[in-house]
């Protein structure tokens, strides 16, 4: 079929014979590194081949003719989006594709679940196909395919009910579509080469010009007459549920990806402190109290996360060397700021109603909570727009709010206030070291410092003669919480402790 010149120079050539006209297609490519194939070509080379080719042309769909990923876009289009998100998360936990060939069949399960549980999604997709297709078509490639007299086949491991409405709106009459059914995993397991051979035959495929962006199509490229693996510069697949927002999603996906920050810091420290420091005073209505606090926490973190989003955007716009994650540069999430505001209002109102059960809330309750959120937004707005050294002195205000915003609605004991101060100071010390050293965030575990400082605070309470408060439900809950945070360090320290006079 052809030969690959494997000399020592920086450019290799692949000569491949075109059986339809005796012409040899010569594709020049850079020296192969990881992620490249012997069939790599530029977009212009692909367009030139389409213009000159006399045989059939087989074109990949996702990120080739369609500049995004049709499966991801379909799942993202499902409504309610939060329900679709939960469906996909449940599948990710259950992993039913383990019994149908592994991750290769994962998309089959996902699309099948959306079509079954949210059946209106497919009708909505077809109805919006014109809008979806607009701006996602690879216009140079589509124009070349419209102008050719050759047989054009669109071959994809995408799904026929999803891809067909888009192809119909691309204005490419006579195009044949080879795609998968969402109700079977067989095609996904067999692969695109087998599907193409079934649709065209091996001999016809051997005369084809194949254009694809995927290095996973290497077998298909080898079986074709004019193989072209082309990465189109305008291809920009969007992450699934890119436009879906709920509080802490930006933190998990963009601000602190892979760090389990929501679980290890927000839940175990910030929100847990809200609950353990106040639940002791609500023993007769404990469950509504906890649910109300959780709803208020969602409301609070929706606005706090707005500060994170604004922080990144300000850094990208105004800082010479912004510390931004690759997820931010990839624009993994698109979040208009009104979405966090809606979450904050709805969950805040609900939280106040639940917190005040069985009585009705006062108008003052809503005004006080709104004041807290507005003050938080204002402080974060200022924090994001001042120099980094001055931020050292604004930072503790943000963490005072993180720690104690709920006290405008809920009473606390002095022992809880001591725990709050310790929590705030510990965070501030870490931030101070981070800013002064201008290095990475300190990795030191200060849970023991927090624990023994809390003991010292308890001594202050005793010194005031408030023994009852020291053995209150609140104090014992706070002690248990501090011991939980120090559970890994404390045994090591106690085991290593010894007398030096023996």
Buried (B, 14 or more C-beta within 10 A) or exposed (E): EBEEEEEEEEEBBBEBBBBBEEBEBEBEBEEEEEEBBBBBBBBEBBBBBBEBBBBBBBBBBBBBBBBBBBBBBBBBBBEEBEEBBEBBEEBEEEEBBEEBBEEBBBBBBBBBBBBEEBEEBBEBBBEEBEEBBEEBBBEBBBBBBBEBEBBBBBBBBBBBBBBBBBBBBBEBEEBBBBBBBBEEBBBBBBBBBBBBBEBBEEEBBBBBBBBBBBBEBBEBBBBBBBBBBBBBEEBEBBBBBBBBBBBBBBBBBBBBBEEEBBEEBBBBBBBBBBBBBBBBBBEEBEEBBBBBBBBBBBBBBBBBBBBBBBBBBBBEEEEEEBEBBEBBEEEBBEBEEEBBBEBBBBBBBBBBBBBBBEEEBEEEBBEEBBEBBEBBBEBBBEBBEEEEEEBBEBBBBBBBBBBBBBBBBBEBBBBBBBBBBBBBBBBBBBBBEBBEEEEEEBEEEBBBBBBBBBEEBBEEBEEEEBEEBBEBBBBBBBBEBBEEBBEEBBEEEEEEEEEEEE
